[in-house]
Amino acid sequence: MTILVAGATGNVGRPLVEQLVASGHQVRALTRNPQKADLPAGAQAVAGNLADTASLAQAFDGVTAAHLISFNGEDFSPLTNGVEIAELARKAGVRRVTVLKGDVEKSPLEEAVEASGLEWTHLSPVEFMSNALEWAESVTTEGVVREAFPEAKSAMVHEADIAAVAAVALTADGHAGQEYWLTGPEALTPPDKVRIIAEVLGREVRYVELSRDEIVGQWREQGYSDEDIEFFIMMRTNPPEAGYTVLPTVEKVTGKPARTFAQWVRENRAAFGG
């Protein structure tokens, strides 16, 4: 079987390609720029963009399973051509699809896949551990993390675990019609994350609490809209329960415990000056 992986150079797509190739599967990796993809040997990189249906015909040819993302990789808006993508996949002979959700609400792609007759599995991760990379510069240069809302908890998940669940759903029976909420093994506050970063690096990293006004001003300087800022505040002050509730889904699906934030930091310690 040939498995198509959309967003193949992304935080989830890249480890999914690596895991599938390592397991001996034929992988077709969809990316906007195959020449710069730097994917593992054995993966066939093809040019294409899920937001552009016309670019996908070659990518789906001969594919029996596909990993899709529900949002445009450029601006993270929901894809509007879900019906066309689902129909193209069905006509190409695709049997199974996984859809990486980008929002709590169901996207047009998810709705189209559910109505298509394909064997679908939706992947609903909470916060990605890679979000901590936004602290990398200040940790490296100052040994400091400046962040507000110190009580906000997140059951953040390792991107490789999202990929591992996708790999199982694409290659094994028993996952059709499921929506998997994916978390890490612990719910962490910002000070918890800073403490773990310091422990892994073996040096002091201080948490400096910002006020609400200070963090809002920072977001405005970074160019975020009022709507973005309102969402950021809501997620930190009144988040959905799913965002901080640890679930055993990763281990149930893959047979392996979910990776810890400490493991993620060890893998990315160079980014923090380690």
Backbone as CSV, one residue per row, in Angstrom:
resi,resn,N_x,N_y,N_z,CA_x,CA_y,CA_z,C_x,C_y,C_z
1,MET,0.830,-1.188,0.000,0.000,0.000,0.000,0.870,1.245,0.000
2,THR,0.405,2.285,-0.680,1.070,3.577,-0.674,0.253,4.536,0.189
3,ILE,0.928,5.223,1.107,0.268,6.130,2.035,0.675,7.557,1.705
4,LEU,-0.306,8.410,1.492,-0.050,9.820,1.240,-0.044,10.567,2.565
5,VAL,0.965,11.395,2.772,1.050,12.229,3.973,1.050,13.687,3.536
6,ALA,-0.043,14.392,3.821,-0.119,15.824,3.543,0.585,16.592,4.660
7,GLY,1.086,17.778,4.315,1.828,18.553,5.314,3.060,17.805,5.769
8,ALA,3.758,17.185,4.820,4.812,16.224,5.159,6.018,16.827,5.853
9,THR,6.211,18.137,5.753,7.342,18.770,6.447,6.906,19.481,7.722
10,GLY,5.660,19.301,8.131,5.137,19.956,9.319,5.481,19.234,10.599
11,ASN,5.005,19.782,11.713,5.323,19.224,13.030,4.824,17.801,13.212
12,VAL,3.714,17.456,12.572,3.172,16.093,12.649,3.538,15.292,11.407
13,GLY,3.481,15.938,10.245,3.748,15.230,9.000,5.136,14.639,8.928
14,ARG,6.147,15.385,9.358,7.518,14.876,9.260,7.731,13.614,10.110
15,PRO,7.371,13.619,11.406,7.541,12.369,12.151,6.665,11.244,11.636
16,LEU,5.503,11.555,11.063,4.659,10.505,10.496,5.349,9.860,9.299
17,VAL,5.929,10.678,8.412,6.689,10.122,7.292,7.819,9.238,7.803
18,GLU,8.555,9.723,8.787,9.686,8.968,9.332,9.231,7.634,9.917
19,GLN,8.138,7.646,10.672,7.660,6.424,11.307,7.151,5.412,10.274
20,LEU,6.434,5.893,9.275,5.909,4.985,8.257,7.030,4.377,7.422
21,VAL,8.010,5.188,7.030,9.146,4.671,6.271,9.914,3.645,7.104
22,ALA,10.128,3.945,8.379,10.856,3.034,9.262,10.137,1.699,9.416
23,SER,8.798,1.721,9.264,8.009,0.487,9.381,7.886,-0.247,8.048
24,GLY,8.520,0.283,7.006,8.541,-0.403,5.730,7.423,-0.052,4.773
25,HIS,6.685,1.011,5.042,5.578,1.401,4.170,6.066,2.318,3.046
26,GLN,5.376,2.256,1.917,5.638,3.183,0.823,4.924,4.494,1.136
27,VAL,5.669,5.579,1.123,5.125,6.873,1.543,5.271,7.891,0.417
28,ARG,4.176,8.567,0.128,4.202,9.702,-0.779,3.971,10.956,0.059
29,ALA,4.948,11.835,0.047,4.951,12.994,0.939,4.551,14.241,0.160
30,LEU,3.415,14.831,0.534,2.902,16.016,-0.141,3.487,17.269,0.498
31,THR,4.119,18.101,-0.306,4.750,19.308,0.204,4.772,20.365,-0.894
32,ARG,4.782,21.625,-0.498,4.808,22.691,-1.495,6.139,22.742,-2.239
33,ASN,7.210,22.340,-1.587,8.535,22.445,-2.194,9.324,21.154,-1.971
34,PRO,9.148,20.161,-2.837,9.836,18.875,-2.641,11.349,18.997,-2.592
35,GLN,11.921,19.971,-3.307,13.374,20.094,-3.352,13.964,20.469,-1.988
36,LYS,13.182,21.124,-1.163,13.679,21.548,0.154,13.113,20.708,1.303
37,ALA,12.418,19.621,0.967,11.701,18.860,2.001,12.631,18.130,2.956
38,ASP,13.773,17.637,2.460,14.745,16.930,3.307,14.078,15.798,4.090
39,LEU,13.373,14.941,3.372,12.668,13.815,3.979,13.540,12.564,3.962
40,PRO,13.221,11.570,4.785,14.064,10.369,4.844,14.079,9.608,3.527
41,ALA,15.172,8.920,3.292,15.278,8.087,2.094,14.148,7.068,2.093
42,GLY,13.541,6.896,0.930,12.419,5.970,0.823,11.087,6.671,0.698
43,ALA,11.031,7.947,1.080,9.801,8.718,0.929,9.827,9.427,-0.426
44,GLN,8.729,9.355,-1.138,8.600,10.017,-2.431,7.945,11.379,-2.219
45,ALA,8.711,12.439,-2.385,8.178,13.792,-2.212,7.510,14.254,-3.495
46,VAL,6.273,14.747,-3.393,5.543,15.265,-4.551,5.021,16.660,-4.222
47,ALA,4.965,17.506,-5.233,4.503,18.876,-5.042,2.983,18.910,-5.003
48,GLY,2.450,19.696,-4.092,1.007,19.856,-4.009,0.612,20.641,-2.788
49,ASN,-0.628,21.088,-2.783,-1.160,21.927,-1.717,-2.622,21.550,-1.528
50,LEU,-2.993,21.113,-0.342,-4.378,20.689,-0.110,-5.385,21.779,-0.439
51,ALA,-4.986,23.033,-0.301,-5.912,24.126,-0.589,-6.158,24.296,-2.088
52,ASP,-5.347,23.648,-2.918,-5.457,23.739,-4.376,-5.775,22.357,-4.925
53,THR,-7.058,22.066,-5.101,-7.477,20.721,-5.501,-6.807,20.279,-6.793
54,ALA,-6.611,21.194,-7.721,-6.030,20.845,-9.018,-4.608,20.317,-8.898
55,SER,-3.930,20.632,-7.798,-2.541,20.188,-7.624,-2.429,18.783,-7.037
56,LEU,-3.570,18.142,-6.762,-3.552,16.905,-5.971,-3.729,15.623,-6.772
57,ALA,-4.113,15.700,-8.039,-4.447,14.492,-8.796,-3.297,13.502,-8.818
58,GLN,-2.090,13.968,-9.117,-0.933,13.081,-9.170,-0.620,12.512,-7.784
59,ALA,-0.791,13.328,-6.768,-0.461,12.892,-5.415,-1.323,11.719,-4.973
60,PHE,-2.609,11.722,-5.332,-3.522,10.670,-4.891,-3.466,9.420,-5.761
61,ASP,-2.836,9.475,-6.911,-2.824,8.347,-7.842,-2.178,7.116,-7.211
62,GLY,-2.955,6.027,-7.102,-2.428,4.780,-6.564,-2.326,4.717,-5.057
63,VAL,-2.859,5.717,-4.364,-2.778,5.773,-2.899,-3.938,4.993,-2.277
64,THR,-3.660,4.243,-1.226,-4.713,3.477,-0.548,-5.065,4.020,0.832
65,ALA,-4.209,4.907,1.383,-4.492,5.540,2.673,-3.867,6.929,2.648
66,ALA,-4.483,7.869,3.370,-3.993,9.247,3.322,-4.156,9.940,4.661
67,HIS,-3.119,10.684,5.029,-3.190,11.562,6.194,-3.425,12.971,5.689
68,LEU,-4.517,13.599,6.133,-4.896,14.935,5.688,-4.907,15.891,6.869
69,ILE,-4.815,17.181,6.570,-4.979,18.206,7.595,-6.168,19.063,7.202
70,SER,-6.895,19.545,8.193,-8.171,20.212,7.923,-8.030,21.702,7.676
71,PHE,-6.784,22.205,7.665,-6.582,23.648,7.579,-5.498,23.980,6.558
72,ASN,-5.539,25.186,6.069,-4.540,25.693,5.139,-3.241,25.938,5.892
73,GLY,-2.154,25.356,5.426,-0.892,25.478,6.129,-0.303,26.870,6.120
74,GLU,-0.818,27.760,5.272,-0.264,29.104,5.199,-0.852,30.028,6.256
75,ASP,-2.166,29.978,6.436,-2.792,30.887,7.412,-3.644,30.152,8.447
76,PHE,-3.644,28.825,8.398,-4.347,27.963,9.358,-5.864,28.134,9.331
77,SER,-6.384,28.714,8.256,-7.836,28.794,8.099,-8.364,27.437,7.627
78,PRO,-9.615,27.086,7.961,-10.171,25.799,7.534,-10.191,25.687,6.009
79,LEU,-9.853,24.520,5.500,-9.940,24.285,4.061,-11.396,24.375,3.625
80,THR,-11.622,24.975,2.477,-12.988,25.127,1.965,-13.316,24.126,0.866
81,ASN,-12.314,23.354,0.434,-12.521,22.412,-0.669,-12.581,20.967,-0.188
82,GLY,-13.155,20.777,0.990,-13.220,19.435,1.563,-13.954,18.434,0.693
83,VAL,-15.062,18.847,0.082,-15.837,17.933,-0.765,-14.997,17.454,-1.939
84,GLU,-14.256,18.382,-2.558,-13.420,18.023,-3.701,-12.291,17.079,-3.297
85,ILE,-11.677,17.329,-2.148,-10.594,16.458,-1.679,-11.124,15.049,-1.397
86,ALA,-12.232,14.967,-0.690,-12.805,13.665,-0.357,-13.195,12.892,-1.613
87,GLU,-13.770,13.575,-2.593,-14.168,12.913,-3.834,-12.941,12.446,-4.621
88,LEU,-11.913,13.256,-4.649,-10.677,12.863,-5.335,-10.065,11.631,-4.680
89,ALA,-10.051,11.615,-3.354,-9.510,10.463,-2.640,-10.325,9.210,-2.923
90,ARG,-11.628,9.337,-2.890,-12.492,8.173,-3.119,-12.300,7.610,-4.531
91,LYS,-12.263,8.489,-5.517,-12.097,8.035,-6.905,-10.722,7.420,-7.140
92,ALA,-9.728,7.857,-6.385,-8.380,7.314,-6.547,-8.227,5.937,-5.917
93,GLY,-9.217,5.525,-5.114,-9.146,4.218,-4.470,-8.647,4.243,-3.046
94,VAL,-8.589,5.436,-2.454,-8.195,5.541,-1.045,-9.251,4.873,-0.180
95,ARG,-8.804,4.094,0.795,-9.729,3.429,1.715,-9.776,4.113,3.076
96,ARG,-8.607,4.449,3.602,-8.536,5.018,4.951,-7.959,6.423,4.918
97,VAL,-8.483,7.275,5.782,-7.904,8.610,5.938,-7.866,8.981,7.415
98,THR,-6.833,9.689,7.777,-6.805,10.375,9.068,-6.864,11.866,8.773
99,VAL,-7.560,12.607,9.625,-7.681,14.054,9.457,-7.195,14.726,10.736
100,LEU,-6.146,15.522,10.618,-5.641,16.290,11.745,-6.472,17.549,11.881
101,LYS,-7.182,17.675,12.990,-8.058,18.819,13.226,-7.246,20.045,13.625
102,GLY,-7.743,21.203,13.209,-7.107,22.449,13.602,-7.970,23.288,14.521
103,ASP,-9.174,22.787,14.837,-10.104,23.552,15.660,-11.043,22.575,16.353
104,VAL,-11.674,23.048,17.411,-12.657,22.214,18.111,-13.867,21.960,17.216
105,GLU,-14.263,22.977,16.457,-15.409,22.825,15.558,-15.047,21.925,14.387
106,LYS,-16.042,21.225,13.867,-15.819,20.320,12.743,-15.620,21.128,11.462
107,SER,-14.588,20.797,10.721,-14.252,21.529,9.500,-15.008,20.956,8.302
108,PRO,-15.073,21.714,7.189,-15.694,21.189,5.968,-15.037,19.904,5.477
109,LEU,-13.721,19.778,5.658,-13.046,18.548,5.225,-13.508,17.360,6.053
110,GLU,-13.602,17.533,7.355,-14.074,16.431,8.206,-15.492,16.013,7.822
111,GLU,-16.346,16.980,7.609,-17.720,16.669,7.226,-17.763,15.923,5.900
112,ALA,-16.944,16.352,4.949,-16.930,15.714,3.637,-16.395,14.289,3.720
113,VAL,-15.355,14.097,4.502,-14.776,12.761,4.655,-15.783,11.809,5.297
114,GLU,-16.504,12.303,6.299,-17.498,11.459,6.967,-18.617,11.051,6.012
115,ALA,-18.957,11.919,5.071,-20.055,11.634,4.146,-19.609,10.852,2.916
116,SER,-18.300,10.606,2.782,-17.755,10.058,1.542,-17.768,8.538,1.452
117,GLY,-17.924,7.879,2.600,-17.805,6.422,2.609,-16.399,5.936,2.903
118,LEU,-15.440,6.844,3.056,-14.080,6.469,3.428,-14.029,6.042,4.896
119,GLU,-13.055,5.209,5.230,-12.817,4.851,6.624,-11.985,5.981,7.245
120,TRP,-12.638,6.803,8.073,-11.969,7.997,8.587,-11.667,7.897,10.069
121,THR,-10.595,8.569,10.471,-10.247,8.750,11.882,-9.815,10.202,12.062
122,HIS,-10.461,10.891,12.990,-10.101,12.284,13.263,-9.119,12.341,14.433
123,LEU,-8.115,13.175,14.294,-7.101,13.359,15.328,-7.261,14.752,15.930
124,SER,-7.533,14.816,17.231,-7.803,16.078,17.914,-6.762,16.304,19.013
125,PRO,-5.593,16.800,18.662,-4.575,17.048,19.683,-4.861,18.335,20.443
126,VAL,-4.429,18.351,21.706,-4.452,19.608,22.445,-3.173,20.372,22.086
127,GLU,-2.676,21.215,22.957,-1.513,22.045,22.622,-0.294,21.214,22.236
128,PHE,0.387,21.612,21.167,1.631,20.959,20.755,2.759,21.354,21.709
129,MET,3.604,20.387,22.060,4.772,20.710,22.875,5.700,21.688,22.164
130,SER,5.711,21.676,20.857,6.587,22.574,20.106,6.243,24.043,20.302
131,ASN,5.065,24.350,20.872,4.753,25.748,21.178,5.777,26.359,22.137
132,ALA,6.445,25.503,22.908,7.448,26.007,23.852,8.650,26.612,23.142
133,LEU,8.780,26.370,21.842,9.897,26.958,21.107,9.825,28.483,21.071
134,GLU,8.657,29.042,21.346,8.557,30.506,21.383,9.368,31.083,22.544
135,TRP,9.752,30.241,23.493,10.595,30.688,24.606,12.084,30.490,24.321
136,ALA,12.422,29.876,23.213,13.802,29.432,22.987,14.803,30.585,23.034
137,GLU,14.466,31.702,22.409,15.428,32.807,22.344,15.718,33.386,23.718
138,SER,14.664,33.621,24.504,14.892,34.228,25.822,15.579,33.247,26.773
139,VAL,15.299,31.952,26.632,15.999,30.961,27.457,17.474,30.929,27.090
140,THR,17.759,30.966,25.794,19.143,30.889,25.327,19.941,32.116,25.725
141,THR,19.355,33.294,25.543,20.117,34.533,25.728,20.083,35.081,27.150
142,GLU,18.984,34.794,27.881,18.831,35.391,29.203,18.588,34.387,30.327
143,GLY,18.243,33.159,29.972,17.866,32.200,31.005,16.566,32.572,31.668
144,VAL,15.630,33.144,30.878,14.378,33.664,31.415,13.223,33.289,30.491
145,VAL,12.069,33.002,31.091,10.816,32.885,30.347,9.851,33.907,30.921
146,ARG,9.333,34.780,30.078,8.358,35.785,30.503,6.995,35.366,29.973
147,GLU,6.079,35.106,30.882,4.773,34.581,30.491,3.746,34.973,31.535
148,ALA,2.500,35.126,31.101,1.400,35.454,32.004,0.599,34.194,32.333
149,PHE,-0.419,34.361,33.160,-1.363,33.297,33.503,-0.643,32.044,34.022
150,PRO,0.044,32.147,35.164,0.847,31.029,35.662,0.040,29.822,36.119
151,GLU,-1.269,29.994,36.309,-2.093,28.866,36.763,-2.666,28.058,35.603
152,ALA,-2.500,28.543,34.373,-3.115,27.876,33.223,-2.435,26.538,32.967
153,LYS,-3.220,25.465,32.953,-2.673,24.122,32.751,-2.921,23.649,31.320
154,SER,-1.979,22.867,30.817,-2.109,22.296,29.483,-1.605,20.859,29.493
155,ALA,-2.384,19.963,28.899,-1.975,18.559,28.770,-1.246,18.373,27.442
156,MET,-0.314,19.250,27.151,0.361,19.333,25.855,0.904,17.974,25.399
157,VAL,0.881,17.778,24.070,1.194,16.476,23.495,2.400,16.593,22.562
158,HIS,3.212,15.561,22.578,4.379,15.476,21.699,3.893,15.202,20.276
159,GLU,4.423,15.927,19.319,3.977,15.779,17.935,4.226,14.377,17.402
160,ALA,5.285,13.725,17.861,5.563,12.360,17.411,4.495,11.379,17.889
161,ASP,3.832,11.691,19.001,2.738,10.835,19.465,1.498,11.009,18.600
162,ILE,1.250,12.236,18.140,0.146,12.439,17.201,0.420,11.627,15.941
163,ALA,1.654,11.692,15.472,2.050,10.935,14.288,1.911,9.431,14.512
164,ALA,2.272,8.976,15.695,2.199,7.539,15.983,0.762,7.035,15.957
165,VAL,-0.155,7.834,16.485,-1.571,7.457,16.441,-2.055,7.442,14.998
166,ALA,-1.648,8.439,14.214,-2.025,8.473,12.799,-1.502,7.243,12.072
167,ALA,-0.265,6.862,12.347,0.335,5.707,11.670,-0.452,4.432,11.944
168,VAL,-0.878,4.251,13.181,-1.670,3.061,13.521,-3.020,3.099,12.811
169,ALA,-3.681,4.246,12.861,-5.008,4.359,12.253,-4.966,4.140,10.742
170,LEU,-3.856,4.507,10.114,-3.726,4.355,8.669,-3.375,2.934,8.249
171,THR,-2.805,2.157,9.146,-2.268,0.847,8.753,-2.907,-0.335,9.460
172,ALA,-3.794,-0.093,10.416,-4.396,-1.192,11.176,-5.916,-1.039,11.225
173,ASP,-6.599,-2.162,11.399,-8.052,-2.147,11.498,-8.496,-1.657,12.876
174,GLY,-9.751,-1.249,12.960,-10.359,-0.963,14.247,-10.407,0.486,14.647
175,HIS,-10.058,1.397,13.741,-10.017,2.811,14.115,-10.965,3.682,13.293
176,ALA,-11.698,3.068,12.394,-12.615,3.821,11.538,-13.752,4.409,12.372
177,GLY,-14.115,5.653,12.046,-15.230,6.299,12.725,-14.901,6.826,14.097
178,GLN,-13.614,6.909,14.442,-13.205,7.370,15.768,-12.664,8.796,15.702
179,GLU,-12.932,9.574,16.751,-12.252,10.848,16.946,-11.393,10.713,18.191
180,TYR,-10.096,10.807,18.013,-9.154,10.600,19.106,-8.653,11.937,19.642
181,TRP,-8.997,12.234,20.907,-8.417,13.381,21.590,-7.068,12.967,22.144
182,LEU,-6.036,13.720,21.812,-4.664,13.305,22.102,-3.992,14.278,23.055
183,THR,-3.471,13.738,24.149,-2.778,14.552,25.148,-1.462,13.888,25.527
184,GLY,-0.651,14.650,26.229,0.530,14.103,26.852,0.168,13.448,28.171
185,PRO,1.177,13.010,28.948,0.914,12.268,30.177,0.739,13.126,31.421
186,GLU,0.789,14.468,31.271,0.699,15.334,32.447,0.166,16.699,32.027
187,ALA,-0.523,17.352,32.967,-1.014,18.711,32.737,-0.048,19.675,33.415
188,LEU,0.514,20.596,32.645,1.586,21.452,33.130,1.202,22.927,33.053
189,THR,1.608,23.689,34.068,1.479,25.145,34.039,2.753,25.723,33.415
190,PRO,2.744,27.013,33.040,3.987,27.613,32.547,5.174,27.469,33.508
191,PRO,5.005,27.711,34.817,6.157,27.487,35.710,6.632,26.032,35.713
192,ASP,5.705,25.069,35.581,6.097,23.659,35.489,6.993,23.434,34.273
193,LYS,6.593,24.004,33.150,7.365,23.817,31.907,8.751,24.437,32.043
194,VAL,8.804,25.621,32.641,10.096,26.289,32.826,10.999,25.463,33.736
195,ARG,10.422,24.909,34.802,11.217,24.065,35.706,11.787,22.863,34.968
196,ILE,10.986,22.231,34.116,11.440,21.059,33.375,12.535,21.441,32.381
197,ILE,12.375,22.584,31.715,13.415,23.044,30.793,14.728,23.239,31.540
198,ALA,14.656,23.862,32.711,15.865,24.097,33.506,16.514,22.775,33.928
199,GLU,15.692,21.824,34.355,16.220,20.530,34.787,16.927,19.812,33.646
200,VAL,16.342,19.847,32.468,16.948,19.168,31.326,18.231,19.870,30.897
201,LEU,18.222,21.200,30.889,19.413,21.944,30.479,20.508,21.933,31.540
202,GLY,20.114,21.671,32.787,21.094,21.657,33.868,21.585,23.031,34.255
203,ARG,20.742,24.049,34.065,21.105,25.404,34.465,19.843,26.174,34.857
204,GLU,20.033,27.305,35.480,18.894,28.074,35.963,18.130,28.707,34.794
205,VAL,16.829,28.541,34.819,15.938,29.254,33.919,14.818,29.809,34.794
206,ARG,14.667,31.130,34.809,13.700,31.772,35.687,12.380,32.020,34.966
207,TYR,11.298,31.868,35.720,9.970,32.242,35.226,9.648,33.636,35.750
208,VAL,9.370,34.555,34.830,9.001,35.919,35.200,7.554,36.128,34.778
209,GLU,6.699,36.376,35.770,5.277,36.510,35.481,4.959,37.885,34.908
210,LEU,4.272,37.884,33.780,3.783,39.117,33.177,2.335,39.345,33.590
211,SER,1.946,40.605,33.644,0.544,40.925,33.890,-0.252,40.699,32.610
212,ARG,-1.566,40.702,32.756,-2.439,40.556,31.586,-2.175,41.691,30.578
213,ASP,-2.056,42.907,31.069,-1.812,44.045,30.172,-0.474,43.901,29.451
214,GLU,0.526,43.412,30.154,1.845,43.262,29.543,1.835,42.221,28.426
215,ILE,1.177,41.089,28.657,1.163,40.048,27.627,0.315,40.477,26.439
216,VAL,-0.788,41.194,26.706,-1.615,41.695,25.600,-0.816,42.688,24.757
217,GLY,-0.063,43.563,25.411,0.776,44.497,24.674,1.823,43.788,23.830
218,GLN,2.356,42.719,24.370,3.352,41.933,23.636,2.729,41.297,22.395
219,TRP,1.531,40.739,22.565,0.848,40.115,21.425,0.532,41.161,20.347
220,ARG,0.137,42.352,20.786,-0.159,43.406,19.803,1.100,43.778,19.018
221,GLU,2.220,43.873,19.710,3.484,44.190,19.043,3.856,43.112,18.030
222,GLN,3.457,41.878,18.312,3.764,40.772,17.409,2.786,40.693,16.235
223,GLY,1.790,41.599,16.223,0.907,41.689,15.073,-0.370,40.883,15.157
224,TYR,-0.685,40.339,16.323,-1.918,39.551,16.449,-3.145,40.459,16.458
225,SER,-4.226,39.971,15.890,-5.466,40.733,15.820,-6.193,40.697,17.164
226,ASP,-7.205,41.557,17.302,-8.018,41.543,18.519,-8.692,40.187,18.700
227,GLU,-9.122,39.603,17.593,-9.769,38.284,17.662,-8.796,37.222,18.151
228,ASP,-7.562,37.258,17.645,-6.535,36.320,18.108,-6.296,36.484,19.602
229,ILE,-6.153,37.723,20.034,-5.840,37.998,21.433,-6.983,37.547,22.341
230,GLU,-8.201,37.783,21.907,-9.355,37.324,22.686,-9.332,35.805,22.842
231,PHE,-8.965,35.108,21.753,-8.871,33.644,21.810,-7.756,33.216,22.759
232,PHE,-6.588,33.872,22.674,-5.474,33.521,23.550,-5.861,33.667,25.022
233,ILE,-6.537,34.751,25.345,-6.933,34.989,26.734,-7.942,33.950,27.194
234,MET,-8.906,33.648,26.326,-9.918,32.646,26.679,-9.270,31.290,26.952
235,MET,-8.302,30.901,26.118,-7.656,29.602,26.284,-6.833,29.538,27.561
236,ARG,-6.434,30.683,28.082,-5.631,30.690,29.304,-6.461,30.925,30.562
237,THR,-7.614,31.567,30.428,-8.425,31.871,31.607,-9.659,30.984,31.731
238,ASN,-10.173,30.509,30.620,-11.358,29.656,30.654,-11.257,28.598,29.560
239,PRO,-10.222,27.761,29.627,-9.997,26.798,28.548,-11.005,25.653,28.593
240,PRO,-11.248,25.014,27.452,-12.093,23.823,27.479,-11.440,22.745,28.329
241,GLU,-12.250,21.975,29.006,-11.726,20.944,29.905,-10.782,19.986,29.186
242,ALA,-11.049,19.738,27.903,-10.216,18.810,27.146,-8.771,19.285,27.065
243,GLY,-8.555,20.580,27.174,-7.206,21.107,27.026,-6.275,20.779,28.178
244,TYR,-6.829,20.492,29.348,-5.976,20.205,30.498,-6.300,18.857,31.152
245,THR,-7.084,18.036,30.485,-7.443,16.716,31.020,-6.589,15.642,30.354
246,VAL,-5.774,14.962,31.141,-4.894,13.927,30.604,-5.718,12.697,30.236
247,LEU,-5.530,12.226,29.022,-6.238,11.046,28.523,-5.244,9.951,28.133
248,PRO,-5.661,8.674,28.215,-4.748,7.579,27.893,-4.768,7.174,26.429
249,THR,-5.307,8.014,25.559,-5.554,7.629,24.171,-4.292,7.196,23.446
250,VAL,-3.211,7.947,23.602,-1.977,7.613,22.882,-1.532,6.193,23.208
251,GLU,-1.507,5.861,24.487,-1.054,4.522,24.872,-2.047,3.449,24.431
252,LYS,-3.338,3.739,24.519,-4.338,2.755,24.099,-4.212,2.420,22.618
253,VAL,-3.943,3.433,21.802,-3.872,3.213,20.354,-2.530,2.629,19.932
254,THR,-1.443,3.157,20.498,-0.110,2.772,20.027,0.537,1.667,20.851
255,GLY,0.050,1.461,22.082,0.679,0.483,22.958,1.895,1.014,23.693
256,LYS,2.195,2.308,23.514,3.343,2.918,24.172,2.892,4.148,24.951
257,PRO,3.490,4.403,26.123,3.102,5.592,26.898,3.361,6.873,26.121
258,ALA,2.547,7.869,26.364,2.756,9.167,25.728,4.081,9.761,26.187
259,ARG,4.785,10.401,25.276,6.069,11.019,25.573,5.886,12.215,26.502
260,THR,6.847,12.419,27.385,6.780,13.514,28.353,7.355,14.799,27.761
261,PHE,7.048,15.915,28.419,7.620,17.192,28.004,9.134,17.181,28.212
262,ALA,9.596,16.511,29.259,11.046,16.414,29.486,11.725,15.730,28.302
263,GLN,11.099,14.702,27.759,11.670,14.032,26.591,11.712,14.984,25.397
264,TRP,10.636,15.742,25.218,10.605,16.703,24.106,11.732,17.722,24.253
265,VAL,11.937,18.229,25.473,12.996,19.215,25.692,14.362,18.598,25.409
266,ARG,14.582,17.354,25.840,15.868,16.704,25.554,16.114,16.622,24.055
267,GLU,15.069,16.320,23.296,15.211,16.208,21.847,15.462,17.566,21.190
268,ASN,15.051,18.641,21.850,15.143,19.982,21.263,16.038,20.908,22.085
269,ARG,16.904,20.340,22.890,17.691,21.157,23.815,18.589,22.144,23.078
270,ALA,19.022,21.818,21.875,19.886,22.739,21.125,19.181,24.064,20.855
271,ALA,17.856,24.006,20.670,17.103,25.232,20.406,17.114,26.165,21.612
272,PHE,17.328,25.599,22.814,17.326,26.397,24.049,18.751,26.699,24.525
273,GLY,19.703,26.520,23.626,21.093,26.816,23.978,21.757,25.706,24.751
274,GLY,21.157,24.497,24.666,21.724,23.375,25.400,22.751,22.610,24.618
